[in-house]
């Protein structure tokens, strides 16, 4: 606890610092992070497709697993040899919210009992049950098997909130829950963030949901950090052109062109960040270095954290994510359904094997 | 057919008339089987948890050995324990031959692989997320062990019942190590063997029915506990 008290007094201090992380299962690398850090009292989102390493990263941040190689620093101190202590300062809500075979009340009490922290137990448990929308009178004595998916998820969340953790790690907190549960979960986690200054690290497929509540979103792909701007992934097969660049057919007469990179195969995955894409109402013929694709603007979302607008542009079966300023949207009259031109530099394309 | 009916009638007579020889055999059976079950649960549950929960080199081979030991013949265990505790054996000075603790050692050896194998299977079949859940809630090592066992309590109960059934109904160990001494080491099963050998089928059937009644009573208690 001393670490965290010191950390809490220094708001500028990094909460987590990951360095040269190489995590493996059965000798296969599932997560490789050169360097990553996050500040105290922030809300960080982790986004990415299945198998990108989000859950693995959360388990490392929750000190549930130790990295195969590399170091994790928590509040400026190395985590080595302190996993049991550190585990009690953070709370991880795993993707599959496993409830113990006992009543909701006893499920929520488990973590406190494990810490031998049982003062005002009932009041604390009833309090968090209210926060997650499970009235104690109706739910406290209900057995684990008599809960719906959304109720079980909220009971599992309450079991973490009651611990009053310094860091709350949430793995797909709203997966497979209805709109009402989604809202209750969102309200409960934002409440603990505001009242207790709890740092939140949330991983989700729902980028819009993350952008709504997070200060920043980190995108992962194939076990690596792909940046803080939403990337568009373009999957193979790729065709090598005569000029040495690679092409992927988008529509009958349109190809996505990517600059060549050493050693990648026809089935490699290309990624282009949303800040490397621009949209225009007319084709730009002046800049020969840039490529253009004609598509349809399908959606405009506001990223609350950055104040920027995220536009979704569909070209054939691919959907590109583009960042715009609110002024751009107003002055150029971009609206969903409009046909527009997507521009990018092939040199900005990154490759993943 | 008559002797079966006579056996049924005799069973009630032996029980309700308070036949001291029968009650001595029942008492010996219950004492020795309960003792051996307690010993095998104390040793077998942590071992079964470790086998089901942890991953370590050679785990598959350990599992293979434990599974093989499920088929241990009782007479072979009886022979081994006899060799161990007879006057010439390494533990001969302890005077365990033809005693209840001697039978208990043999029955514990019989029950141990059953407890280990079945509790390991129960722990393995527990939700894979259980460990992560317990760690994320701040559970320590002992708490993980105890909570995991509690979570698979129905599987553990099944393991204990299976082992109890095997221990209570075995003849080989009790006969070889206990010596079937009247008032001392005679269990229900050795008494059945003796009575059948003497041609007293009705008494044998009566003792068999009493054994079934005990099994029914034990299972009834477990059934009641499972509903709790």
Interface residues (C-beta under 8 A of the other chain):
Chain A: X59 X62 X64 X84 X87 X88 X91 X92 X93 X94 X96 X98 X100 X101 X110 X111 X114 X115 X159 X160 X163
Chain B: X127 X129 X130 X132 X133 X135 X136 X137 X138 X139 X140 X143 X147 X150 X151 X153
